[in-house]
Amino acid sequence: MANINMGNTATPSCDTYLLFSGETLLPNGVRAFLYTVVLMYCFIGLSAITARFFKSMESIMKHSREVVTVDPHTNATIVKHEKVWNYTIADVALLAFGTSFPQISLATIDAIRNLGQLTAGGLGPSTLVGSAAFDLFPIHAVCVVMPRAGSKKKISDLGVWLVELFWSFWAYIWLYIILEVWTPRVITLSEALLTVLQYGLLLLHAYAQDKRWPYVSIPLARGERPEDWVPEEEDASVYYDDNYDDIEENLPVQNEDIVDIFSVHSYSNAGYHHIPEKDMEELSTRHTVKKKQEDTHWLSIWRQQFVDAAMLESSESRKMDSICPRFIRIIWSLIIAPWKMFFAFVPPYQIAHGWIAFICSLVFISGIAYGVTKLTDEISCVTGVSPFVIAFTALAAGTSWPDLVASKIAAERQLTADSAIANITCSNSVNIYVGIGVPWLVATVYNFFVYQKPLYIDNAAGLSYSLLIFFATSFGCITILVLRRIILGAELGGPRLWAWVTSVYFMILWVVFVVLSSLRVSEVM
């Protein structure tokens, strides 16, 4: 039987090396600086892979299925293409889960490497609670100033947001209950299982609200909402380094939704128009030809990914007249070149509606998360700083970077504030129900069958205190969003002065949370 450690998770010996064998001979201060630089570089990698992840998610959302019906009055065949993914479920299941995957991976890895001990690893839960604060405050601070000067973006489906907000706050109330009320400082198998199952309840309730099911939905009208989850961007290169429109220009409508190009009806205010039967065969033939062309071009696009990764200077950089911006862009390209080459192995998002690229992106994110956990151990070891303090600050901010990027893009490109804010609230729910629930479920199942004992939480007092601080500061955040809705008519944007005042206020709330939580964790440790 494995040795049972009833104390806190042991910190790895500082005599072990992580990057190269000679690093153990360096002073601790030098080693701490070196590890911190590498940690920041890992966060850059997370940001880079998020661009591919987001593009693959857009492709998934564009996927449609063909629905054939017969008009009962004219007996004419009507063929429509309907979106496969529901708008709201995509926000909860794809956007929130995908952008929270770095935290989920880190927490799961932390739990697995602590199997065999009755005490849970605290790095993952601390990171996830800190990530919740980063999502709620800094990401809101960024999103509120993203709309162009004077423009406003508000939540169109207020009912769905209220449902997501409820489950977000309940997630942290539930965490406090199982830490301090139900079985203080102990996590049982039933508590872990119930935590995970509540993610399914969130999905079901959000879908019910979107469809306005009776008795379980809030009777609030939905405002105007674009059918496309993210509208096409005029200059996609602003957001993605891996833009291959030049390669695809010979492939008809490669970047456009198949719904708009090969639909057998044209949308109007009435919905659609009938198409004569004689045109059906021609449309089917065009679709088959297009699919064959796509198969050839996918390989060209994938090959071009490696070519672009090897080029330090992009076409946009060569067009710059000023030497300084061009030089900075080249330096930045040099810094991210290893990541671009590494991520070039991710298949193009055009394959399989983006699912392969989506899954591969999550695999790469997991690999980076594992490296982050090792670096955090070493930084804590050589500096003497509690790993939980590092988790509340550096790890929470770094692993939440994909959340920030995704919400920023949604705030810029979507016509409403729904997805930008939904990503924040839903990510906080995912952090608890999946990010903490799954690792604790793995650990409690292991302990139940191996030791017949529950899982002990050493840093429960620190986590509980952080949750109380989170509740207090989050109330201040939501209050301002409500006031902006009432006074300015929108959660995001508006007059630039008030947008920046709101942004600074959110950042102050984050600083308050980080300082108070870190001081408390240091005391209890």
C-alpha positions, 0 to 999 in steps of 0.5 A: 500500500502506498504511504499515506500522508496526512499533512500538506502536499510535500513541496519537491526538493529544490535539489532537483532540476527542471530545465537543465542539469546545471540549474541547481548550481545557480542561486535561488534568486536566479532560478526563481527569475528563470522559472518565472520567465519560462512561466510567462512564456507558457502563458504566451503559448496559452494565448497563442493556442487560444486563437486556434481554439477560438477559430475551431469553435467558430467553425463548429458553430457554423455547422448545419444540418439539412432538414427536408420537409414537404409543404402540405399545401403545394406538396413542394419539397422544402430543404432548409439548413439549420444550425446544429448547436444551440446559441446558449448551449454553445456559450456554456458547453463550448466557449466556457468549457474550452476557455476554462480548460487550462484551469481544469487540466491543471487541477486534474493533473494536481489531483492525479499526482497526489493520488495515494495521499488522503489530503487533496492537492490545493494547487488546483482549487486555489487556482480555480477560485483565483481564476473566478476572480480574474474572470469576473473583474479583469475580464469585465474590465477589458470587455467594458472598453472594447466597443468603439467609442460611444457604441453600446452592447447589452445582453439581449437575452437577460433571462439566460444571463440570469440563469447563468449568473444564478448557477455561477453564484450557487457554484461558489455557495455550494463549494463553501457548504461542502468545505465548511457546513456539510462535512467540514474540511472533508470531501466525500464521494457523494459531494464530489459526484453531486458537484459534477452532476450540477454542470448537467443541471446548468446545461439543462436549465440554460437550454430550458430558459433559451427555449422558454420552457414553462414553469422552469424559465424566467418570463423575460422577452428576448431582444434581437440576437444575431443568428450567427454566433460570431459574425464574419470579421472584415479583417480576421488577421487582427485576431488570428495569426493563422489566417489563410484566406489567400490560400483559400481564395481559389476555393469557392466560398471556403470561408463562408457558411455552407448555409448561406451558399448552398442552401436551397432557399434564400432567407427573407423576413418570411424565412425562406423561398421554395426552389424548383425540384430541377435545381436540386440535382445541380445544387447537390453536384455543386456541393459534391465538387466543393467537398472534393476541392476542400479535401485538396485545399486542407492539405495545402492549408496545413502545409502553409501553417508550417511555412508561416510558422517558419517566417519571422516577418509577416506580409503585414509587417513588410507593408509597414513604413515605420521601422520601429513598429516593424522591428517590434513585430519581428521581435515578437514573431521571433518570440512566438515562433517556437509556439507557432511551429509547435501549434502548426501540428494542430489540423486546420479548423476546416476539417470535420467542422473544426472538431479535430482542431478543437480537440487537439487544441485542448490536448496542447493546452493540457500539456502546457498546463502540466508544465505550469504545475511543475514550474509553480512547484519550483518557484514555490520551492526556491522562493519560499512563497506559498504555492497557494499564493502563486495559484491565486495570482500568477496561475489564476491570471495566466490560465485565465488568459484564454477566457480573456481573449475569447471574451475580448473577441466576442465583445469586439465582434458580436453585436450584443454582450451575450457571449462576452459576459456569458463566457465570464459567468459560465466559466466560473460555473465550469471552474467549480462543477468541472474544474474542482468536481472532476479532480475531487471525484477522481481522488475520492473514488480512489480513496474510497476503493483503496483506503475506504476514507474520504478526502481531506482538505488542508487549506479549507480555511484559506479557500473558505475565506477567499470565497467570502471575499469573492462573494463581497467583491462580486456583489459590487461588480454585478451591482455596477453592471445592473446600474449600467444597464439601467442608466446607460442602457448597456453593460458594455461600451457607452461614453468612454469616460464612464467605460474607463471608470468602470474598468478601473473600478473592476480592477480595484475589486480584483486587487482587493480580492488578491491581497486579502486572499493571499494574506489569509492563505499565508496566515493559515499555512 
